[in-house]
Amino acid sequence: MSRRLAVALVVVTATTLAGCGRDEDRRAVTTVTERFLRAVARDDGRAACALLTRGAVMALESEAGRRCAVAITDVRVARAPVARAQVYVTSAKVDLRGGESAFLSSTRAGWRLDAVGCRAQGGKPADLPYDCELEA
């Protein structure tokens, strides 16, 4: 095998593996978001809170003055299908078909939600800021 062919195979393999990692992360953030929305819809506060970052849990408990598992059932989030998931190394954004977005972070425990029920304020969704029902 020529050196040029060997280098080309290494580049193709690395590119393919990198793409698979991103696809895997997109699936993971989509799954976490969908599980969270289902848990909130069925008032399963414990399951919903397990999918939040520690910062989001602390923010919710501080604002509500109650444990996360109780307070999370008051958070208003639309249960809409995922339209798009974008991953940026250790953070991600999931857009729902209803117009809301969720933001996630990669943690030791896997992908967890930092902010949910977010809507872009003025302009296109790419134009910040976002107003969120819950954020870390």
LINGI-V773580 format. One record per residue. N is the residue number from 1. RES is the residue in one letter. SS is DSSP state (@ for helix, = for strand, . for the rest). PSI is psi as a letter, one per 40 degrees, with the letter a starting at -180 (* if undefined). OMEGA is omega in whole degrees, -180 to 180 (999 if undefined). Layout:
# LINGI-V773580
n: (N	N)
res: (RES	RES)
ss: (SS	SS)
psi: (PSI	PSI)
omega: (OMEGA	OMEGA)
This chain:
# LINGI-V773580
n: (1	2	3	4	5	6	7	8	9	10	11	12	13	14	15	16	17	18	19	20	21	22	23	24	25	26	27	28	29	30	31	32	33	34	35	36	37	38	39	40	41	42	43	44	45	46	47	48	49	50	51	52	53	54	55	56	57	58	59	60	61	62	63	64	65	66	67	68	69	70	71	72	73	74	75	76	77	78	79	80	81	82	83	84	85	86	87	88	89	90	91	92	93	94	95	96	97	98	99	100	101	102	103	104	105	106	107	108	109	110	111	112	113	114	115	116	117	118	119	120	121	122	123	124	125	126	127	128	129	130	131	132	133	134	135	136)
res: (M	S	R	R	L	A	V	A	L	V	V	V	T	A	T	T	L	A	G	C	G	R	D	E	D	R	R	A	V	T	T	V	T	E	R	F	L	R	A	V	A	R	D	D	G	R	A	A	C	A	L	L	T	R	G	A	V	M	A	L	E	S	E	A	G	R	R	C	A	V	A	I	T	D	V	R	V	A	R	A	P	V	A	R	A	Q	V	Y	V	T	S	A	K	V	D	L	R	G	G	E	S	A	F	L	S	S	T	R	A	G	W	R	L	D	A	V	G	C	R	A	Q	G	G	K	P	A	D	L	P	Y	D	C	E	L	E	A)
ss: (.	.	@	@	@	@	@	@	@	@	@	@	@	@	@	@	@	@	@	@	@	@	@	@	@	@	@	@	@	@	@	@	@	@	@	@	@	@	@	@	@	.	.	.	@	@	@	@	@	.	.	=	.	@	@	@	@	@	@	@	@	@	@	@	.	.	.	@	@	@	@	@	@	@	.	.	.	.	.	.	.	=	=	=	=	=	=	=	.	.	=	=	=	=	=	=	.	.	.	.	=	=	=	=	=	=	=	.	.	=	=	=	=	=	=	=	=	=	=	=	.	.	.	.	.	.	.	.	.	=	=	.	.	=	=	.)
psi: (h	i	d	d	d	d	d	d	d	d	d	d	d	d	d	d	d	d	d	d	d	d	d	d	d	d	d	d	d	d	d	d	d	d	d	d	d	d	d	d	d	e	f	g	d	d	d	d	d	e	e	i	i	d	d	d	d	d	d	d	d	d	d	d	f	i	i	d	d	d	d	d	e	e	h	h	h	h	g	i	i	h	d	i	h	h	h	g	c	e	i	i	h	h	h	i	d	e	e	i	i	i	h	i	i	h	i	d	e	a	h	i	h	d	i	i	f	h	h	h	h	h	a	i	d	e	h	i	i	i	h	i	d	h	i	*)
omega: (-179	180	-179	179	179	179	179	179	177	180	179	179	-180	179	179	180	178	178	178	178	179	178	179	178	178	177	-178	-179	175	-180	180	-180	180	178	178	-178	177	-180	179	-179	-180	178	176	-176	-180	179	180	-178	179	-179	178	172	178	179	179	177	-179	179	180	-179	179	-179	-175	-177	179	176	-179	-176	178	-175	-175	-179	177	-180	-178	175	179	175	-179	178	177	178	-176	175	179	-180	179	179	-177	176	-178	176	178	177	178	-179	179	178	178	176	174	179	-176	174	174	-179	176	-179	-177	180	179	-177	174	-176	-180	179	-175	176	177	179	179	176	-179	176	180	179	179	9	175	173	-174	174	179	176	-180	999)
